[in-house]
C-alpha cells in the first residue's frame, strides 16, 4: 500500500514508519518544510495548505500529528496549543480527503483520555465520553474528521492508551527510576492504566489499514492497576518497587496532566478484538519483559 503519515517523527510515528517500510509498504511523510526527497510531501496545517494532487494514488493516511501533551505544564496557552495543533491537522486532512483527493482510509490519532476518570467501569468503544479537559479535546478532535466521514472515507479514531516503551512515552520517565529501585505506585496505585506496547501499537495501526473498522478504536492490550504495572516493571529489572509517589507531589509536578496519570481508565479493545487483532504482549508481565529488554528503537 502507499501510505502517507503525518506526525512521522513523533514517538509512535518514528516506530511506525520503519515498521511499515519493513512490511513492504510505500510510505510518504507530510512535512512542514520544503520536501527533501520523493518520500516527503509539504503541508502547512496552520495556513490550511495541502495540495490534494500530492495524495493521488495514496491508499491511506495515518495522522499522528499534534503537540505532545505530557511534555510541558498545561498552562492556558499550552491547552490552546494542544487543541489547535490537533484540529488544524485533522481538519485539513479531512477536508482534503472529502474533496476526493484519493485515499479512502484515514487512521486518525485520538486518546483514551476520551473517557475521563471512570474508576472500575469497563469501557468499550460505546462508552460515553467523560467531562475532563482531555475528554473535551478528544470530542473536538474526533469531530474534526466529519467532512471525510461524510464523504465516505473510512475513518478510524485511534484512542491511544499508555504506550509502553523504554525510550519514549510515560515509561521514558518512570523506567529509569524503577531501574534505580526508586519506582513505586503513583498515588493510590489502584487506578487502572490502559496500556499497549509500542510494538503492538504499530502492529495494530498496520492491521487497521485494511481491517474494515471505523469509528473509535481502543488501542489497548489490557488494563492493569498502576501498582501492578510498576511491580511488573520492577520485577523485570530485579528491583524493589516500594516508594509510592503521593498524589499531592504529582500535582505539584504535573499540574493538569495528573488526571491522566492518577485517573482510572479501564478500557477494553473490543473493536480490535472483533477485527481479529491479537497483541504479542497481551499481559503486563510479558509487556514488562519486552520493555526492559534491550530492543532496537527508532529515535525521536
C-alpha positions, 0 to 999 in steps of 0.5 A, a space after each residue: 500500500 502507499 501510505 502517507 503519515 503525518 506526525 512521522 517523527 513523533 514517538 509512535 510515528 518514528 516506530 511506525 514508519 520503519 515498521 511499515 517500510 519493513 512490511 513492504 509498504 510505500 510510505 510518504 511523510 507530510 512535512 512542514 518544510 520544503 520536501 527533501 526527497 520523493 518520500 516527503 510531501 509539504 503541508 502547512 496545517 496552520 495556513 490550511 495548505 495541502 495540495 490534494 494532487 500530492 495524495 493521488 494514488 495514496 491508499 491511506 493516511 495515518 495522522 499522528 500529528 499534534 503537540 505532545 501533551 505530557 511534555 510541558 505544564 498545561 498552562 492556558 496557552 499550552 491547552 490552546 496549543 494542544 487543541 489547535 495543533 490537533 484540529 488544524 491537522 485533522 481538519 485539513 486532512 479531512 477536508 482534503 480527503 472529502 474533496 476526493 483527493 484519493 485515499 479512502 482510509 484515514 487512521 486518525 490519532 485520538 486518546 483514551 483520555 476520551 473517557 475521563 476518570 471512570 474508576 472500575 467501569 469497563 469501557 468499550 468503544 460505546 462508552 460515553 465520553 467523560 467531562 475532563 479537559 482531555 475528554 473535551 479535546 478528544 470530542 473536538 478532535 474526533 469531530 474534526 474528521 466529519 467532512 471525510 466521514 461524510 464523504 465516505 472515507 473510512 475513518 478510524 479514531 485511534 484512542 491511544 492508551 499508555 504506550 509502553 516503551 523504554 525510550 519514549 512515552 510515560 515509561 521514558 520517565 518512570 523506567 529509569 527510576 524503577 531501574 534505580 529501585 526508586 519506582 513505586 505506585 503513583 498515588 493510590 496505585 489502584 487506578 487502572 492504566 490502559 496500556 499497549 506496547 509500542 510494538 503492538 501499537 504499530 502492529 495494530 495501526 498496520 492491521 487497521 489499514 485494511 481491517 474494515 473498522 471505523 469509528 473509535 478504536 481502543 488501542 489497548 492490550 489490557 488494563 492493569 492497576 498502576 501498582 501492578 504495572 510498576 511491580 511488573 516493571 520492577 520485577 523485570 529489572 530485579 528491583 524493589 518497587 516500594 516508594 509510592 509517589 503521593 498524589 499531592 507531589 504529582 500535582 505539584 509536578 504535573 499540574 493538569 496532566 495528573 488526571 491522566 496519570 492518577 485517573 482510572 481508565 479501564 478500557 477494553 479493545 473490543 473493536 480490535 478484538 472483533 477485527 481479529 487483532 491479537 497483541 504479542 504482549 497481551 499481559 503486563 508481565 510479558 509487556 514488562 519483559 519486552 520493555 526492559 529488554 534491550 530492543 532496537 528503537 527508532 529515535 525521536 
